[in-house]
Amino acid sequence: MEREPEMKRAVVIFAATLSCFSQAVRAGDGAEMHSNEIEVRGFSKGAPTVRAYFEKSITDTVAVNLSAFKTRGWDEVTVGPTYYLTPEMSVGVGFGTSRYAATDETTKSAHNTASAFGFWKADVWEAEVLVERYRRDPAPWYREGYVQRQINDSVSVGLFASTERGWGPRVSYAINGNLNVWVSLLVKRVGDATAVAGMMVSF
């Protein structure tokens, strides 16, 4: 109960920051930066999750990012800088808080959270990796990523992996330039899920 004021402050900060990131971001020379994204993800067993990622450019190579994550029993928000090594490749970090029950706890509590990520998209290849660290959690690390190759205008194939679900082949289908769906059938499983699927809107 003592965490409720902290959670309310996080919601206010999130809402205020979200209102600042409502426009798509563009880098110098007209090159498109990493789009704002909202993704809904489902598992063969487990609650669906929603992830939102937003950027606001500061200079041609530097942006501010906000990432938020919501699922049953887990809330997270981080803010930090993003740096564009090239128009096709970016790296960033985020700092914020996560609220969930750690493995040795019975009630949801706040954990300071730090994240680092990289994104690359060029020609027919695309890759993304995310690493997070949670303070005061006996299992403090989370890692997730994918790599894929475009086969035609709509279909891409590759690999997906996460410390929470396992890894397996990934197939992505672009419905249009702003909406795509993907699915990964897990070959190596962690937990009960046998597949992961997502739908992502970019803007």
C-alpha positions as CSV (number, residue, x, y, z in Angstrom):
1,M,0.0,0.0,0.0
2,E,2.9,2.4,0.7
3,R,3.8,2.1,-3.0
4,E,0.6,3.6,-4.3
5,P,1.8,7.3,-4.3
6,E,4.9,6.2,-6.2
7,M,2.8,4.4,-8.8
8,K,0.5,7.4,-9.2
9,R,3.6,9.6,-9.8
10,A,4.9,7.1,-12.4
11,V,1.5,7.2,-14.2
12,V,1.5,11.0,-14.3
13,I,5.1,11.1,-15.6
14,F,4.2,8.5,-18.2
15,A,1.1,10.4,-19.4
16,A,3.0,13.8,-19.6
17,T,5.9,12.3,-21.5
18,L,3.6,10.4,-23.8
19,S,2.0,13.6,-24.9
20,C,5.4,15.0,-25.9
21,F,6.1,12.0,-28.1
22,S,3.1,12.1,-30.4
23,Q,4.9,12.7,-33.7
24,A,7.0,10.3,-35.7
25,V,10.7,11.1,-35.5
26,R,13.0,11.9,-38.4
27,A,16.8,12.0,-38.5
28,G,19.0,14.4,-40.6
29,D,19.0,14.2,-44.4
30,G,15.4,12.9,-44.3
31,A,16.4,9.4,-43.0
32,E,13.7,7.8,-40.9
33,M,14.6,7.1,-37.3
34,H,13.3,4.2,-35.2
35,S,9.5,4.6,-35.4
36,N,7.2,5.1,-32.5
37,E,5.7,1.7,-31.8
38,I,2.9,0.0,-29.9
39,E,3.0,-3.8,-29.8
40,V,0.4,-6.2,-28.4
41,R,2.0,-9.6,-27.7
42,G,0.3,-12.9,-26.8
43,F,1.6,-16.3,-25.7
44,S,0.2,-19.8,-26.1
45,K,0.0,-19.8,-22.3
46,G,-0.1,-16.6,-20.3
47,A,-1.5,-13.1,-20.2
48,P,-1.1,-10.8,-23.2
49,T,1.3,-7.9,-22.9
50,V,1.4,-4.3,-24.3
51,R,4.7,-2.5,-25.0
52,A,5.0,1.1,-26.2
53,Y,8.1,2.8,-27.5
54,F,8.4,6.5,-28.3
55,E,11.2,8.8,-29.5
56,K,11.7,12.5,-29.8
57,S,14.7,13.9,-31.7
58,I,17.0,16.4,-30.0
59,T,19.6,16.6,-32.8
60,D,20.2,14.7,-36.0
61,T,21.8,11.9,-34.1
62,V,20.4,12.1,-30.5
63,A,16.9,11.4,-29.3
64,V,15.0,10.9,-26.1
65,N,13.2,7.6,-25.7
66,L,10.4,6.4,-23.5
67,S,9.5,2.7,-23.1
68,A,6.5,1.4,-21.2
69,F,5.4,-2.2,-20.6
70,K,2.2,-3.6,-19.2
71,T,1.0,-7.1,-18.5
72,R,-0.8,-8.9,-15.6
73,G,1.3,-8.4,-12.5
74,W,3.9,-6.3,-14.2
75,D,4.2,-2.5,-14.9
76,E,7.3,-0.8,-16.2
77,V,8.4,2.6,-17.6
78,T,11.9,3.8,-18.5
79,V,13.2,7.0,-20.1
80,G,16.6,7.7,-21.5
81,P,18.8,8.9,-24.5
82,T,19.1,7.2,-27.9
83,Y,22.1,7.7,-30.2
84,Y,22.1,7.1,-33.9
85,L,25.5,5.7,-35.0
86,T,24.1,5.8,-38.6
87,P,20.6,6.5,-39.9
88,E,20.1,2.7,-39.9
89,M,21.7,1.8,-36.5
90,S,20.8,3.1,-33.0
91,V,21.7,2.3,-29.4
92,G,20.1,3.6,-26.3
93,V,19.6,3.3,-22.6
94,G,16.7,3.8,-20.2
95,F,16.2,4.3,-16.5
96,G,13.0,3.9,-14.6
97,T,11.0,1.6,-12.4
98,S,9.2,-1.8,-12.6
99,R,6.5,-3.0,-10.3
100,Y,6.0,-6.7,-9.9
101,A,6.5,-9.6,-7.4
102,A,10.1,-10.9,-7.4
103,T,10.7,-14.6,-7.1
104,D,11.0,-14.5,-3.3
105,E,8.2,-11.9,-2.6
106,T,4.4,-12.3,-2.3
107,T,3.4,-8.7,-3.0
108,K,4.1,-6.4,-5.9
109,S,6.9,-3.9,-5.2
110,A,9.0,-1.4,-7.1
111,H,12.4,-2.2,-8.6
112,N,14.7,0.4,-10.0
113,T,15.2,-0.7,-13.7
114,A,18.0,0.0,-16.2
115,S,17.8,-1.0,-19.8
116,A,20.1,-1.0,-22.9
117,F,19.0,-1.7,-26.5
118,G,20.2,-1.7,-30.0
119,F,18.3,-1.5,-33.3
120,W,19.6,-2.0,-36.9
121,K,17.7,-2.0,-40.1
122,A,19.4,-1.9,-43.5
123,D,18.5,-3.4,-46.9
124,V,16.9,-6.8,-46.2
125,W,18.2,-7.3,-42.7
126,E,16.7,-6.1,-39.3
127,A,17.8,-6.9,-35.8
128,E,16.9,-5.7,-32.3
129,V,18.3,-6.6,-28.8
130,L,17.1,-5.5,-25.3
131,V,18.9,-6.1,-22.0
132,E,17.3,-5.1,-18.7
133,R,18.5,-5.1,-15.1
134,Y,16.2,-5.0,-12.1
135,R,17.4,-4.0,-8.6
136,R,16.5,-6.1,-5.6
137,D,15.4,-9.1,-7.7
138,P,17.2,-12.5,-7.2
139,A,16.9,-13.0,-11.0
140,P,17.9,-9.5,-12.0
141,W,18.6,-9.8,-15.7
142,Y,16.3,-10.0,-18.7
143,R,17.4,-10.3,-22.4
144,E,15.4,-10.4,-25.6
145,G,16.1,-10.0,-29.3
146,Y,15.4,-11.0,-32.8
147,V,17.1,-11.0,-36.2
148,Q,15.3,-11.4,-39.5
149,R,15.8,-11.2,-43.3
150,Q,13.2,-9.9,-45.7
151,I,12.1,-12.4,-48.3
152,N,9.7,-10.3,-50.3
153,D,7.7,-7.1,-49.8
154,S,5.6,-8.6,-47.0
155,V,7.4,-11.6,-45.5
156,S,10.5,-11.8,-43.3
157,V,12.0,-14.8,-41.5
158,G,14.5,-15.1,-38.7
159,L,15.0,-16.0,-35.1
160,F,13.5,-14.8,-31.8
161,A,14.9,-15.3,-28.3
162,S,14.2,-14.2,-24.7
163,T,15.3,-15.3,-21.3
164,E,11.6,-15.6,-20.2
165,R,10.3,-17.7,-23.1
166,G,13.2,-19.4,-24.9
167,W,14.0,-19.2,-28.6
168,G,12.8,-20.3,-32.0
169,P,12.2,-19.4,-35.6
170,R,10.3,-16.1,-36.3
171,V,8.1,-15.2,-39.3
172,S,6.9,-11.6,-39.8
173,Y,4.2,-10.4,-42.2
174,A,3.9,-6.7,-43.1
175,I,0.3,-5.9,-43.7
176,N,1.3,-2.4,-44.8
177,G,4.0,0.1,-44.0
178,N,2.7,0.7,-40.5
179,L,1.3,-2.6,-39.3
180,N,2.9,-6.0,-39.1
181,V,2.3,-9.3,-37.3
182,W,4.8,-12.0,-36.3
183,V,4.9,-15.4,-34.7
184,S,7.7,-17.5,-33.2
185,L,7.4,-21.2,-32.5
186,L,9.7,-21.9,-29.6
187,V,12.1,-24.7,-30.1
188,K,13.9,-24.3,-26.8
189,R,11.2,-23.4,-24.2
190,V,11.5,-21.6,-20.9
191,G,8.2,-22.0,-19.0
192,D,5.0,-23.3,-20.5
193,A,4.7,-21.2,-23.6
194,T,5.1,-23.0,-27.0
195,A,4.7,-20.0,-29.2
196,V,4.8,-16.2,-29.1
197,A,2.9,-13.9,-31.4
198,G,2.8,-10.1,-31.8
199,M,1.1,-7.3,-33.7
200,M,2.9,-4.0,-34.0
201,V,1.7,-0.6,-35.1
202,S,4.4,1.9,-36.1
203,F,3.8,5.6,-36.6
